[in-house]
Amino acid sequence: MTGQTTRTTCPYCGVGCGVAASVDDAGTVAVTGDEGHPSNRGRLCSKGTALADTVGLADRLLHPRVDGHRADWNSALDRVAGGFAEIIAEHGPDAVAFYVSGQLLTEDYYVANKLMKGYIGSANIDTNSRLCMSSAVAGHKRAFGEDAVPGCYDDLEIADLVVLVGSNLAWCHPVVYQRLMAAREPDPKKTLVVIDPRRTATADSADLHLPIAPGSDVALFNGLLAYLAGQGITSELPGADAAIEAAQRMGDAASVAQAVGVDIDDLAKFFTWFAATERAVTVFSQGVNQSSAGTDKVNAIINCHLLTDRIGKPGACPFSITGQPNAMGGREVGGLASTLAAHMGFDRADTVQRFWGSPTIARKPGLKAVELFEAIEAGRIKAIWIMATNPVVSLPDADRARRALAACPLVVVSDVMRHTDTVDCADVLLPAAAWAEKSGTVTNSERMISRQRAFLPLPGEARADWRIISEVARRMGFGDDFAYESAADIFREHAALTAFENNGERVLDLGALASITDAEYETLSPIRWPLSSPEAMRAAGAMPARADADRLFTDDAYPHADGRAHLVPVAPRGPANRPSTSRPLALNTGRVRDHWHTMTRTAKSERLAAHIAEPFVEIHPEDAQTHAIVDGRLATVTTDWGQVTMRAVVTDRQRQGSLFAPIHWNRQFASAARVGAAANPAVCPIAGEPEFKHTPASIAPYEAVWYGFVYAARPLRMQAQPGIDHWTRVPGARFNRYEIAGIDRPGDWTDRVGRWLSVEGRDVDWLDASDPASGLYRAAHIDGGTLEAAVFIAPTPERLPDRSWLAGLFTGEPMQEAERMAVLAGRPADASADTGPLVCSCFGVGRKTIRRAIEAEGLDSVEAVGRAVEAGTNCGSCKPEIAEILAEASKD
């Protein structure tokens, strides 16, 4: 693979960007965007740009482990297969379960689903995609008869109106956001509406931002549906009259505006724009899906498109954009407990069993994610195999997941990392292939199937997930039906199943790919389903994305039995749990720009870890005043399910009455920031998707008497350090940074800090300065002339120095005298070395660098900043933040 460029697919969000990866003779990996991939056309976001930083083997799980000890593969696989078989024999197939992930490739997913549903005979296989898009699946099935996204990314560029609902596209799907922004530049008539309780980076770019009350999406879109009907728009589709009647119960526009908490003039503007714009796309994501009313929210949106016949046409569709790279592929092969394979329901169990020739088949839905872990805790599930996910962090009420795994007789985890919060609960650990070592396919949010190709060899004893699953199946006696030699074998079988006894009943049809050769599979270009005609495929050439498959339902034919789309009457209902006197605020959770899920990949990149270095909780200024919260200091958020402590960010971007906290941090990186442990486990009764966007909460100051930070060239065990009550680890390539705080002040800082750094009795150059009156303390540990650690302590965080310049001192070279004095002074010898907090991850440009350039050169646009300091000129993810800095500078 050395010296070659491999075209593969990014492992992050559902955009499904193509990447070109190469490895030079020294083993150095380089990653760029694949200009030939139709989804991203060469663009990559900050995370994709930094992929080469994340492929190292530090902290990798490289060998099987059983009961905490290294084991060989035979022993580990025998333990898994034997353990599952014994439990099934004694308690039945529903006593075991798989919990899988949108990080798996389609081929991995297919084999796992086949083993559980067709050979073990239970539907107890669910995926972490349940947590982010199962409401969209259920809404699609109710409206269309099948889980199918009708549009493509091109529609966002063609549309004259794009409505983003519950989607911070600029941070969570940056490449699609940049495509949208690029399309708007030459055409000022293209309008963007953002519907989100928070004023996000995406909202900053909008022509109209509607900061609706949390959970009021159904009321908003019912109001829109009633308005459209009032304009004389009618439909003969099933359910239309009932849906309109339900929507009209909202009352007039003033009643709708009051119900959703927005200005009536802004609401009227949105309604008018939507009614007048034929080419309208409504993009929705986790802000809609993650709700106890998530499925109804999805159908409320789709109803408006069906009523106006804005579906199956260029630039007009409802568009669900997924969170994970292969959430769609998992939906296709039956990774959800609520479906069988190939978009078939349990009413088609006999069809699936005939195709597989399996000894049994699951005939009813299995346990969905939240109820699955409830069943483990209750003892009904006695063996669980977790693949490529971290539920002890990501599930709501995550402490229940940890308790459940602690009590479960057999916990198997396939992962790439040696330590995660979930891995630490495992009886058997199986080393899986990581992104750069995997081969197979993924399907993105626009139904585009792309090849994942390995460009690095498997390290240690790691194996592909499908091989591991197949080996367990063989040991359980099913070897003949799992005798796959390659991922291509599995893909052909998957494609054939989508076409088996289909007869045009299901949109998902990959029949044209069921007989492709290994060579054709290896060179497969990105291609969008459905692909039912081999003749059309041959006519299209070397399997490109087919233009006539870009959009579904162009002929108004739907997979419902009557062949028509259905409007679904829905009624507004609030969140499952309302704020109360003791829990007066609503906690909302989500992502940040440069981190991904539970940080096992992004934390390996210093530049990604530096953008938002700590977990935080956003709070509106009036709420901060009410609850005595101070910007930049620590605050504790408490719910009925758990508690987290994070840095407070006081901002009017946050809606009053609500809090926002990111999902990424966990026990590997912070002492008390696992926000899933505090999240509400209520779920949508139809989809089973949790209510991550609304948990009743209270907030209070964390009573720290000192704050500080440590830079250290070697890892420190924060959990075991005396006097450190709160910590966050910010990983770096040459050092780790630790943000720390404590609730008691020592009499001697020199002694306590010395114990933190383990310097007692060592011959080191120790510089420190203490001012007991002010509570300030600074120290530098210099070993062999080079800086090994630096410590800064102050009574409040406001009195701590900026951090960014200190990173430049960890060079491995002897320190100059001026640098030594700078550490003790708490400021750089050269002011330009203080670049400020990171803004542009691609080029490492900080906020102070941008601000100085604006002031020195009179810069007045994002483009001008890019020309001066490069920020924003690669992936563009930081452009909203640059615009914010420009706005601040203009006010000063």
Beta strands, then each sheet from edge to edge (+ up, - down):
strand 1: 5-9
strand 2: 18-23
strand 3: 29-33
strand 4: 65-66
strand 5: 69-70
strand 6: 96-100
strand 7: 125-127
strand 8: 161-165
strand 9: 191-195
strand 10: 208-210
strand 11: 280-284
strand 12: 317-320
strand 13: 383-387
strand 14: 410-415
strand 15: 428-431
strand 16: 440-443
strand 17: 448-452
strand 18: 527-528
strand 19: 585-590
strand 20: 616-619
strand 21: 634-638
strand 22: 643-650
strand 23: 658-662
strand 24: 695-701
strand 25: 706-712
strand 26: 726-731
strand 27: 736-742
strand 28: 765-771
strand 29: 776-783
strand 30: 786-794
strand 31: 838-840
strand 32: 845-846
sheet 1: 1+ 2- 3+
sheet 2: 5+ 4- 15+ 14+ 13+ 6+ 7+
sheet 3: 10+ 9+ 8+ 11+ 12+
sheet 4: 16+ 17- 18+
sheet 5: 19+ 23+ 20- 22- 21+ 24- 19+
sheet 6: 26+ 27- 25+ 30- 29+ 28-
sheet 7: 31+ 32-
end
